[in-house]
Amino acid sequence: MLRPRRMARKTPTWPTPVPEQVEVVILGTYHMANPGLDAVNVESDDVLSDRRQEELEAFVDTLVGAAPELVTVERPATQADQLVDRYHGYRDGEYAYDEPYEFERGEDAEYDPVDCRSEVVQVGFRLADRLGHDRVAPVDVPESLGDEAAEADLEEREHDPTAKRDVSRLDPDELKTTQQERLATSSVTGYHRFLNEEAALHANDAMFDRFIRRGAGENYAGPDALADWYRRNLRMVHNIWRAIEETDRVLCLVGSGHVHTLRQLLTETPQFCPLSALPYLPADG
């Protein structure tokens, strides 16, 4: 459950861009194809249903107002050529957004190829297609959070020590229930507005609470896992930089758990200015 009292402690703001900066609208989304790779996995209903397809069309209508010159997505940057080929298949009519297609997974089964139900296709491709873009840029460098050997070592020693401070905490199970119920009763636009409001952007606070306390002696497995999280997001910022050409405005489509960290990192990077997606997500959507 999202607790407003706790969120009041933190009042991060979105910076104001200057003309020299590349503006990055960060749109936090959910994983529509249910890959099950997150700490909190909300089960999506079928986005190929008539209801969701109508909602996705309306959702992308609202996102056109963000006017990005490039759409980046949470897919491995190493798969740029394959992703662009698949995107061109949608642009050329080989694939339809409301129809599944048959494919064989390769050795990299978690990430290849992109699922037709993925938000990468349903939102990223659809928006770029609507805007007439020639490409969609993957910017992710996926990795697991934490080192398996260090995690195993923690099992042999002190594991998850006492919290020491009685502060309100987000419970992952309650968070999943809240998000699941909200998704079931919301339109695609409405659910994305919920995901991108300030309270929801702190969903990963539970991860920081859990990992910052994990470790014993010279074992820093918890903090090291958080360093891995920041490394992944830093690489995403680097890959956005690689992807821009004569680009002044980007829409970054990413799992909502990344938004808070990417906002921090993009704010610290002088070439970029992160922007909230909320102005393009009407409250009555």
MITORLUM-495344 format. One record per residue (C-alpha): z, x, y; residue in one letter; residue number from 1. Coordinates in pm, 1 decimal. Example, Ala and Ser with C-alpha at 12.3 -4.5 7.8 and 13.67 -1.06 7.14 Angstrom:
<r c3="780.0" c1="1230.0" c2="-450.0" resn="a" resi="1"/>
<r c3="714.0" c1="1367.0" c2="-106.0" resn="s" resi="2"/>
***
This chain:
<r c3="0.0" c1="0.0" c2="0.0" resn="m" resi="1"/>
<r c3="-87.0" c1="131.1" c2="346.5" resn="l" resi="2"/>
<r c3="229.7" c1="141.1" c2="556.3" resn="r" resi="3"/>
<r c3="171.0" c1="119.6" c2="936.3" resn="p" resi="4"/>
<r c3="515.8" c1="270.4" c2="1009.8" resn="r" resi="5"/>
<r c3="418.4" c1="593.2" c2="841.3" resn="r" resi="6"/>
<r c3="76.4" c1="605.7" c2="1000.0" resn="m" resi="7"/>
<r c3="235.8" c1="585.5" c2="1345.2" resn="a" resi="8"/>
<r c3="353.9" c1="947.3" c2="1300.3" resn="r" resi="9"/>
<r c3="-1.4" c1="1071.3" c2="1316.8" resn="k" resi="10"/>
<r c3="-234.8" c1="979.3" c2="1597.4" resn="t" resi="11"/>
<r c3="-548.8" c1="1189.8" c2="1552.1" resn="p" resi="12"/>
<r c3="-832.7" c1="1110.0" c2="1787.6" resn="t" resi="13"/>
<r c3="-1206.8" c1="1144.9" c2="1775.9" resn="w" resi="14"/>
<r c3="-1329.2" c1="1402.7" c2="2028.4" resn="p" resi="15"/>
<r c3="-1584.9" c1="1335.9" c2="2300.9" resn="t" resi="16"/>
<r c3="-1912.8" c1="1522.9" c2="2249.7" resn="p" resi="17"/>
<r c3="-2077.2" c1="1748.0" c2="2503.5" resn="v" resi="18"/>
<r c3="-2457.9" c1="1765.1" c2="2526.6" resn="p" resi="19"/>
<r c3="-2487.5" c1="2098.0" c2="2344.9" resn="e" resi="20"/>
<r c3="-2315.5" c1="1973.2" c2="2028.6" resn="q" resi="21"/>
<r c3="-2463.1" c1="1810.7" c2="1720.5" resn="v" resi="22"/>
<r c3="-2298.6" c1="1470.3" c2="1683.5" resn="e" resi="23"/>
<r c3="-2189.7" c1="1385.7" c2="1327.5" resn="v" resi="24"/>
<r c3="-2107.4" c1="1022.2" c2="1256.5" resn="v" resi="25"/>
<r c3="-1882.4" c1="1035.1" c2="948.5" resn="i" resi="26"/>
<r c3="-1912.7" c1="721.6" c2="736.0" resn="l" resi="27"/>
<r c3="-1650.6" c1="697.7" c2="463.1" resn="g" resi="28"/>
<r c3="-1769.4" c1="500.9" c2="163.1" resn="t" resi="29"/>
<r c3="-1670.8" c1="418.6" c2="-193.3" resn="y" resi="30"/>
<r c3="-1842.5" c1="533.9" c2="-511.4" resn="h" resi="31"/>
<r c3="-2058.3" c1="235.2" c2="-602.9" resn="m" resi="32"/>
<r c3="-2172.3" c1="369.7" c2="-940.8" resn="a" resi="33"/>
<r c3="-1815.5" c1="416.5" c2="-1070.4" resn="n" resi="34"/>
<r c3="-1835.1" c1="787.5" c2="-1163.4" resn="p" resi="35"/>
<r c3="-1455.8" c1="801.1" c2="-1207.2" resn="g" resi="36"/>
<r c3="-1418.1" c1="1145.4" c2="-1048.9" resn="l" resi="37"/>
<r c3="-1151.7" c1="1072.7" c2="-786.4" resn="d" resi="38"/>
<r c3="-773.6" c1="1064.0" c2="-800.8" resn="a" resi="39"/>
<r c3="-787.2" c1="694.0" c2="-707.6" resn="v" resi="40"/>
<r c3="-1088.1" c1="528.0" c2="-868.0" resn="n" resi="41"/>
<r c3="-1166.5" c1="180.7" c2="-739.3" resn="v" resi="42"/>
<r c3="-1394.1" c1="-5.4" c2="-979.5" resn="e" resi="43"/>
<r c3="-1700.8" c1="-134.9" c2="-801.4" resn="s" resi="44"/>
<r c3="-1873.4" c1="-455.7" c2="-901.6" resn="d" resi="45"/>
<r c3="-2248.8" c1="-435.6" c2="-962.8" resn="d" resi="46"/>
<r c3="-2419.5" c1="-349.2" c2="-635.0" resn="v" resi="47"/>
<r c3="-2753.2" c1="-458.1" c2="-784.8" resn="l" resi="48"/>
<r c3="-2636.2" c1="-820.0" c2="-783.7" resn="s" resi="49"/>
<r c3="-2810.7" c1="-1054.9" c2="-540.7" resn="d" resi="50"/>
<r c3="-2493.7" c1="-1091.9" c2="-333.5" resn="r" resi="51"/>
<r c3="-2434.7" c1="-720.8" c2="-288.5" resn="r" resi="52"/>
<r c3="-2801.7" c1="-647.4" c2="-222.7" resn="q" resi="53"/>
<r c3="-2803.8" c1="-898.4" c2="62.1" resn="e" resi="54"/>
<r c3="-2485.8" c1="-742.4" c2="197.8" resn="e" resi="55"/>
<r c3="-2626.9" c1="-390.9" c2="168.4" resn="l" resi="56"/>
<r c3="-2934.9" c1="-493.7" c2="364.4" resn="e" resi="57"/>
<r c3="-2709.4" c1="-632.3" c2="638.0" resn="a" resi="58"/>
<r c3="-2490.4" c1="-322.5" c2="623.8" resn="f" resi="59"/>
<r c3="-2782.8" c1="-88.3" c2="675.2" resn="v" resi="60"/>
<r c3="-2901.3" c1="-311.0" c2="961.4" resn="d" resi="61"/>
<r c3="-2575.0" c1="-229.7" c2="1140.0" resn="t" resi="62"/>
<r c3="-2600.0" c1="141.8" c2="1060.7" resn="l" resi="63"/>
<r c3="-2944.3" c1="168.4" c2="1218.3" resn="v" resi="64"/>
<r c3="-2759.4" c1="144.0" c2="1548.9" resn="g" resi="65"/>
<r c3="-2601.4" c1="484.4" c2="1481.0" resn="a" resi="66"/>
<r c3="-2952.9" c1="627.5" c2="1525.7" resn="a" resi="67"/>
<r c3="-2909.9" c1="942.4" c2="1314.4" resn="p" resi="68"/>
<r c3="-3194.4" c1="1191.1" c2="1293.6" resn="e" resi="69"/>
<r c3="-3069.5" c1="1309.0" c2="953.5" resn="l" resi="70"/>
<r c3="-2864.0" c1="1146.9" c2="678.4" resn="v" resi="71"/>
<r c3="-2648.1" c1="1375.9" c2="464.6" resn="t" resi="72"/>
<r c3="-2494.3" c1="1263.6" c2="136.7" resn="v" resi="73"/>
<r c3="-2222.7" c1="1370.0" c2="-105.4" resn="e" resi="74"/>
<r c3="-2443.8" c1="1524.8" c2="-370.0" resn="r" resi="75"/>
<r c3="-2464.3" c1="1888.4" c2="-480.6" resn="p" resi="76"/>
<r c3="-2656.2" c1="2092.5" c2="-225.5" resn="a" resi="77"/>
<r c3="-2819.7" c1="2277.6" c2="-514.5" resn="t" resi="78"/>
<r c3="-3005.8" c1="1957.4" c2="-603.8" resn="q" resi="79"/>
<r c3="-3187.0" c1="1919.3" c2="-272.6" resn="a" resi="80"/>
<r c3="-3537.5" c1="1929.8" c2="-422.1" resn="d" resi="81"/>
<r c3="-3458.5" c1="1676.3" c2="-694.8" resn="q" resi="82"/>
<r c3="-3286.9" c1="1447.3" c2="-448.1" resn="l" resi="83"/>
<r c3="-3577.5" c1="1451.8" c2="-203.4" resn="v" resi="84"/>
<r c3="-3821.2" c1="1383.4" c2="-488.5" resn="d" resi="85"/>
<r c3="-3617.8" c1="1079.2" c2="-593.9" resn="r" resi="86"/>
<r c3="-3591.9" c1="964.9" c2="-231.7" resn="y" resi="87"/>
<r c3="-3969.1" c1="982.3" c2="-194.2" resn="h" resi="88"/>
<r c3="-3995.3" c1="766.0" c2="-505.4" resn="g" resi="89"/>
<r c3="-3807.1" c1="493.6" c2="-320.3" resn="y" resi="90"/>
<r c3="-4008.8" c1="540.1" c2="-2.9" resn="r" resi="91"/>
<r c3="-4336.2" c1="519.5" c2="-197.0" resn="d" resi="92"/>
<r c3="-4233.8" c1="211.2" c2="-394.1" resn="g" resi="93"/>
<r c3="-4200.5" c1="382.6" c2="-730.7" resn="e" resi="94"/>
<r c3="-3839.9" c1="260.8" c2="-740.4" resn="y" resi="95"/>
<r c3="-3684.1" c1="-50.2" c2="-586.2" resn="a" resi="96"/>
<r c3="-3333.7" c1="-62.8" c2="-438.5" resn="y" resi="97"/>
<r c3="-3247.8" c1="-381.8" c2="-627.6" resn="d" resi="98"/>
<r c3="-3368.2" c1="-266.5" c2="-969.9" resn="e" resi="99"/>
<r c3="-3229.4" c1="-15.9" c2="-1221.7" resn="p" resi="100"/>
<r c3="-3443.4" c1="253.8" c2="-1373.6" resn="y" resi="101"/>
<r c3="-3417.7" c1="443.5" c2="-1699.1" resn="e" resi="102"/>
<r c3="-3330.5" c1="811.3" c2="-1691.9" resn="f" resi="103"/>
<r c3="-3198.3" c1="1081.0" c2="-1919.7" resn="e" resi="104"/>
<r c3="-2902.5" c1="1283.1" c2="-1804.1" resn="r" resi="105"/>
<r c3="-2941.3" c1="1658.9" c2="-1814.3" resn="g" resi="106"/>
<r c3="-2681.8" c1="1919.7" c2="-1897.1" resn="e" resi="107"/>
<r c3="-2514.9" c1="1857.5" c2="-1559.9" resn="d" resi="108"/>
<r c3="-2433.8" c1="1503.0" c2="-1665.9" resn="a" resi="109"/>
<r c3="-2182.5" c1="1430.9" c2="-1393.0" resn="e" resi="110"/>
<r c3="-2426.6" c1="1488.9" c2="-1110.8" resn="y" resi="111"/>
<r c3="-2786.6" c1="1471.1" c2="-1231.8" resn="d" resi="112"/>
<r c3="-2980.6" c1="1258.8" c2="-1172.1" resn="p" resi="113"/>
<r c3="-2857.4" c1="1029.8" c2="-894.9" resn="v" resi="114"/>
<r c3="-2767.2" c1="683.2" c2="-1023.3" resn="d" resi="115"/>
<r c3="-2960.2" c1="389.4" c2="-877.7" resn="c" resi="116"/>
<r c3="-2626.4" c1="215.5" c2="-807.8" resn="r" resi="117"/>
<r c3="-2486.2" c1="515.1" c2="-619.6" resn="s" resi="118"/>
<r c3="-2405.7" c1="483.3" c2="-250.8" resn="e" resi="119"/>
<r c3="-2638.9" c1="781.4" c2="-209.6" resn="v" resi="120"/>
<r c3="-2928.9" c1="551.0" c2="-299.9" resn="v" resi="121"/>
<r c3="-2799.3" c1="214.7" c2="-184.8" resn="q" resi="122"/>
<r c3="-2682.8" c1="332.4" c2="158.0" resn="v" resi="123"/>
<r c3="-2810.2" c1="686.9" c2="218.4" resn="g" resi="124"/>
<r c3="-3165.7" c1="645.2" c2="91.0" resn="f" resi="125"/>
<r c3="-3195.6" c1="292.6" c2="226.2" resn="r" resi="126"/>
<r c3="-3086.9" c1="395.3" c2="577.0" resn="l" resi="127"/>
<r c3="-3306.8" c1="704.7" c2="589.5" resn="a" resi="128"/>
<r c3="-3597.5" c1="498.5" c2="456.0" resn="d" resi="129"/>
<r c3="-3542.7" c1="232.9" c2="722.2" resn="r" resi="130"/>
<r c3="-3545.1" c1="501.6" c2="992.0" resn="l" resi="131"/>
<r c3="-3858.6" c1="670.0" c2="856.8" resn="g" resi="132"/>
<r c3="-3693.5" c1="1001.1" c2="768.6" resn="h" resi="133"/>
<r c3="-3879.5" c1="1246.4" c2="545.4" resn="d" resi="134"/>
<r c3="-3568.1" c1="1368.9" c2="370.1" resn="r" resi="135"/>
<r c3="-3204.1" c1="1311.6" c2="284.7" resn="v" resi="136"/>
<r c3="-2985.0" c1="1622.4" c2="272.1" resn="a" resi="137"/>
<r c3="-2721.2" c1="1676.3" c2="-1.7" resn="p" resi="138"/>
<r c3="-2430.1" c1="1883.1" c2="129.5" resn="v" resi="139"/>
<r c3="-2159.5" c1="1876.8" c2="-137.8" resn="d" resi="140"/>
<r c3="-2028.9" c1="2162.9" c2="-353.3" resn="v" resi="141"/>
<r c3="-1834.5" c1="1970.5" c2="-619.7" resn="p" resi="142"/>
<r c3="-1531.0" c1="2125.1" c2="-781.5" resn="e" resi="143"/>
<r c3="-1213.7" c1="2008.0" c2="-951.4" resn="s" resi="144"/>
<r c3="-893.5" c1="2006.9" c2="-751.0" resn="l" resi="145"/>
<r c3="-664.5" c1="2279.5" c2="-877.0" resn="g" resi="146"/>
<r c3="-687.1" c1="2551.4" c2="-1137.8" resn="d" resi="147"/>
<r c3="-637.8" c1="2445.7" c2="-1501.5" resn="e" resi="148"/>
<r c3="-449.0" c1="2762.3" c2="-1594.1" resn="a" resi="149"/>
<r c3="-213.1" c1="2722.8" c2="-1299.8" resn="a" resi="150"/>
<r c3="-160.5" c1="2356.5" c2="-1383.7" resn="e" resi="151"/>
<r c3="-75.8" c1="2449.8" c2="-1742.8" resn="a" resi="152"/>
<r c3="165.5" c1="2714.3" c2="-1619.6" resn="d" resi="153"/>
<r c3="344.9" c1="2452.5" c2="-1414.0" resn="l" resi="154"/>
<r c3="407.6" c1="2253.1" c2="-1729.1" resn="e" resi="155"/>
<r c3="609.6" c1="2547.5" c2="-1859.2" resn="e" resi="156"/>
<r c3="815.8" c1="2581.5" c2="-1542.9" resn="r" resi="157"/>
<r c3="930.4" c1="2366.3" c2="-1254.3" resn="e" resi="158"/>
<r c3="689.5" c1="2076.9" c2="-1212.0" resn="h" resi="159"/>
<r c3="688.4" c1="1837.6" c2="-917.2" resn="d" resi="160"/>
<r c3="1026.3" c1="1927.4" c2="-763.0" resn="p" resi="161"/>
<r c3="1235.8" c1="1682.1" c2="-566.1" resn="t" resi="162"/>
<r c3="1086.3" c1="1548.0" c2="-245.2" resn="a" resi="163"/>
<r c3="1391.9" c1="1661.8" c2="-39.4" resn="k" resi="164"/>
<r c3="1304.0" c1="1425.3" c2="247.3" resn="r" resi="165"/>
<r c3="1321.8" c1="1046.4" c2="234.6" resn="d" resi="166"/>
<r c3="996.3" c1="953.2" c2="406.0" resn="v" resi="167"/>
<r c3="760.5" c1="669.1" c2="321.3" resn="s" resi="168"/>
<r c3="485.2" c1="768.9" c2="81.7" resn="r" resi="169"/>
<r c3="159.0" c1="616.9" c2="-31.3" resn="l" resi="170"/>
<r c3="173.3" c1="519.7" c2="-396.3" resn="d" resi="171"/>
<r c3="-165.8" c1="583.4" c2="-567.5" resn="p" resi="172"/>
<r c3="-134.2" c1="279.4" c2="-792.5" resn="d" resi="173"/>
<r c3="-50.3" c1="53.2" c2="-498.8" resn="e" resi="174"/>
<r c3="-334.7" c1="207.6" c2="-299.8" resn="l" resi="175"/>
<r c3="-580.4" c1="140.2" c2="-581.8" resn="k" resi="176"/>
<r c3="-462.7" c1="-221.1" c2="-609.3" resn="t" resi="177"/>
<r c3="-494.6" c1="-271.6" c2="-233.1" resn="t" resi="178"/>
<r c3="-844.5" c1="-124.4" c2="-224.9" resn="q" resi="179"/>
<r c3="-954.1" c1="-311.0" c2="-537.7" resn="q" resi="180"/>
<r c3="-840.6" c1="-645.3" c2="-400.1" resn="e" resi="181"/>
<r c3="-998.0" c1="-577.9" c2="-63.0" resn="r" resi="182"/>
<r c3="-1332.6" c1="-483.1" c2="-219.0" resn="l" resi="183"/>
<r c3="-1340.7" c1="-798.3" c2="-433.8" resn="a" resi="184"/>
<r c3="-1293.0" c1="-1024.6" c2="-133.2" resn="t" resi="185"/>
<r c3="-1495.0" c1="-836.1" c2="129.1" resn="s" resi="186"/>
<r c3="-1858.1" c1="-791.8" c2="217.4" resn="s" resi="187"/>
<r c3="-1999.0" c1="-440.4" c2="194.5" resn="v" resi="188"/>
<r c3="-1976.9" c1="-408.7" c2="573.4" resn="t" resi="189"/>
<r c3="-1625.6" c1="-551.1" c2="586.5" resn="g" resi="190"/>
<r c3="-1499.3" c1="-317.7" c2="316.4" resn="y" resi="191"/>
<r c3="-1648.5" c1="-16.7" c2="490.7" resn="h" resi="192"/>
<r c3="-1476.6" c1="-116.0" c2="813.0" resn="r" resi="193"/>
<r c3="-1147.1" c1="-125.5" c2="620.3" resn="f" resi="194"/>
<r c3="-1215.0" c1="218.5" c2="467.8" resn="l" resi="195"/>
<r c3="-1292.4" c1="374.2" c2="806.8" resn="n" resi="196"/>
<r c3="-996.6" c1="237.8" c2="1001.1" resn="e" resi="197"/>
<r c3="-733.7" c1="496.5" c2="1088.5" resn="e" resi="198"/>
<r c3="-468.7" c1="383.6" c2="838.2" resn="a" resi="199"/>
<r c3="-709.8" c1="405.5" c2="544.3" resn="a" resi="200"/>
<r c3="-823.2" c1="754.3" c2="646.3" resn="l" resi="201"/>
<r c3="-478.6" c1="882.6" c2="546.9" resn="h" resi="202"/>
<r c3="-512.3" c1="781.4" c2="182.6" resn="a" resi="203"/>
<r c3="-511.8" c1="1149.4" c2="84.4" resn="n" resi="204"/>
<r c3="-164.8" c1="1201.4" c2="234.0" resn="d" resi="205"/>
<r c3="-30.6" c1="1130.7" c2="-115.6" resn="a" resi="206"/>
<r c3="-234.6" c1="1423.4" c2="-247.3" resn="m" resi="207"/>
<r c3="-82.2" c1="1657.0" c2="11.1" resn="f" resi="208"/>
<r c3="267.0" c1="1529.0" c2="-64.0" resn="d" resi="209"/>
<r c3="221.7" c1="1584.1" c2="-436.8" resn="r" resi="210"/>
<r c3="53.8" c1="1924.2" c2="-428.2" resn="f" resi="211"/>
<r c3="251.6" c1="2089.6" c2="-149.7" resn="i" resi="212"/>
<r c3="561.7" c1="2058.7" c2="-371.5" resn="r" resi="213"/>
<r c3="404.5" c1="2194.1" c2="-690.6" resn="r" resi="214"/>
<r c3="485.9" c1="2548.4" c2="-785.7" resn="g" resi="215"/>
<r c3="774.4" c1="2776.5" c2="-875.6" resn="a" resi="216"/>
<r c3="853.4" c1="3142.0" c2="-816.3" resn="g" resi="217"/>
<r c3="526.2" c1="3319.1" c2="-749.0" resn="e" resi="218"/>
<r c3="324.7" c1="3022.6" c2="-873.5" resn="n" resi="219"/>
<r c3="148.6" c1="2841.1" c2="-585.5" resn="y" resi="220"/>
<r c3="-70.0" c1="2611.7" c2="-793.4" resn="a" resi="221"/>
<r c3="-19.2" c1="2313.4" c2="-563.9" resn="g" resi="222"/>
<r c3="-100.1" c1="2486.6" c2="-234.1" resn="p" resi="223"/>
<r c3="-388.5" c1="2666.6" c2="-406.2" resn="d" resi="224"/>
<r c3="-528.1" c1="2330.6" c2="-516.3" resn="a" resi="225"/>
<r c3="-517.2" c1="2211.4" c2="-156.6" resn="l" resi="226"/>
<r c3="-693.7" c1="2531.8" c2="-53.5" resn="a" resi="227"/>
<r c3="-967.8" c1="2438.0" c2="-301.8" resn="d" resi="228"/>
<r c3="-993.4" c1="2098.4" c2="-131.6" resn="w" resi="229"/>
<r c3="-1035.9" c1="2261.5" c2="207.9" resn="y" resi="230"/>
<r c3="-1285.7" c1="2510.4" c2="66.9" resn="r" resi="231"/>
<r c3="-1497.7" c1="2224.6" c2="-64.0" resn="r" resi="232"/>
<r c3="-1494.4" c1="2048.2" c2="272.5" resn="n" resi="233"/>
<r c3="-1559.5" c1="2371.1" c2="461.5" resn="l" resi="234"/>
<r c3="-1863.5" c1="2427.3" c2="242.5" resn="r" resi="235"/>
<r c3="-1979.7" c1="2076.1" c2="324.2" resn="m" resi="236"/>
<r c3="-1958.3" c1="2156.7" c2="696.3" resn="v" resi="237"/>
<r c3="-2151.7" c1="2477.2" c2="631.5" resn="h" resi="238"/>
<r c3="-2416.8" c1="2284.2" c2="438.6" resn="n" resi="239"/>
<r c3="-2452.2" c1="2031.3" c2="720.9" resn="i" resi="240"/>
<r c3="-2519.4" c1="2328.5" c2="947.3" resn="w" resi="241"/>
<r c3="-2780.4" c1="2456.2" c2="703.7" resn="r" resi="242"/>
<r c3="-2947.4" c1="2114.8" c2="685.8" resn="a" resi="243"/>
<r c3="-2994.1" c1="2052.5" c2="1058.4" resn="i" resi="244"/>
<r c3="-3315.3" c1="2163.8" c2="1219.8" resn="e" resi="245"/>
<r c3="-3402.3" c1="2021.1" c2="1563.1" resn="e" resi="246"/>
<r c3="-3131.5" c1="1767.9" c2="1494.6" resn="t" resi="247"/>
<r c3="-2896.0" c1="1627.9" c2="1756.2" resn="d" resi="248"/>
<r c3="-2733.1" c1="1350.4" c2="1554.9" resn="r" resi="249"/>
<r c3="-2635.1" c1="1325.2" c2="1188.2" resn="v" resi="250"/>
<r c3="-2486.9" c1="1048.3" c2="976.6" resn="l" resi="251"/>
<r c3="-2269.5" c1="1200.3" c2="704.0" resn="c" resi="252"/>
<r c3="-2221.4" c1="957.3" c2="414.4" resn="l" resi="253"/>
<r c3="-1920.8" c1="1074.0" c2="215.9" resn="v" resi="254"/>
<r c3="-1636.3" c1="943.9" c2="1.8" resn="g" resi="255"/>
<r c3="-1372.9" c1="803.4" c2="236.1" resn="s" resi="256"/>
<r c3="-1112.7" c1="1056.4" c2="117.7" resn="g" resi="257"/>
<r c3="-1312.7" c1="1331.8" c2="290.2" resn="h" resi="258"/>
<r c3="-1328.5" c1="1173.3" c2="635.4" resn="v" resi="259"/>
<r c3="-991.8" c1="1286.5" c2="770.8" resn="h" resi="260"/>
<r c3="-1044.6" c1="1648.5" c2="660.4" resn="t" resi="261"/>
<r c3="-1406.8" c1="1663.4" c2="775.1" resn="l" resi="262"/>
<r c3="-1305.3" c1="1525.2" c2="1112.8" resn="r" resi="263"/>
<r c3="-1054.2" c1="1808.6" c2="1147.0" resn="q" resi="264"/>
<r c3="-1299.7" c1="2078.4" c2="1041.4" resn="l" resi="265"/>
<r c3="-1591.6" c1="1948.3" c2="1247.9" resn="l" resi="266"/>
<r c3="-1363.9" c1="1922.3" c2="1551.5" resn="t" resi="267"/>
<r c3="-1273.0" c1="2290.0" c2="1508.6" resn="e" resi="268"/>
<r c3="-1639.5" c1="2388.7" c2="1476.5" resn="t" resi="269"/>
<r c3="-1782.4" c1="2424.4" c2="1830.1" resn="p" resi="270"/>
<r c3="-2139.0" c1="2342.5" c2="1726.2" resn="q" resi="271"/>
<r c3="-2035.8" c1="1996.3" c2="1603.0" resn="f" resi="272"/>
<r c3="-1861.5" c1="1686.7" c2="1730.1" resn="c" resi="273"/>
<r c3="-1743.1" c1="1431.8" c2="1471.3" resn="p" resi="274"/>
<r c3="-1774.3" c1="1063.4" c2="1560.5" resn="l" resi="275"/>
<r c3="-1618.9" c1="755.6" c2="1403.2" resn="s" resi="276"/>
<r c3="-1841.9" c1="508.1" c2="1220.8" resn="a" resi="277"/>
<r c3="-1631.5" c1="211.4" c2="1335.7" resn="l" resi="278"/>
<r c3="-1853.4" c1="122.7" c2="1635.9" resn="p" resi="279"/>
<r c3="-2131.0" c1="47.0" c2="1385.0" resn="y" resi="280"/>
<r c3="-1912.2" c1="-163.5" c2="1154.0" resn="l" resi="281"/>
<r c3="-1853.4" c1="-506.3" c2="1311.3" resn="p" resi="282"/>
<r c3="-1516.7" c1="-665.8" c2="1243.0" resn="a" resi="283"/>
<r c3="-1682.8" c1="-986.6" c2="1126.3" resn="d" resi="284"/>
<r c3="-1931.1" c1="-805.4" c2="902.0" resn="g" resi="285"/>
***
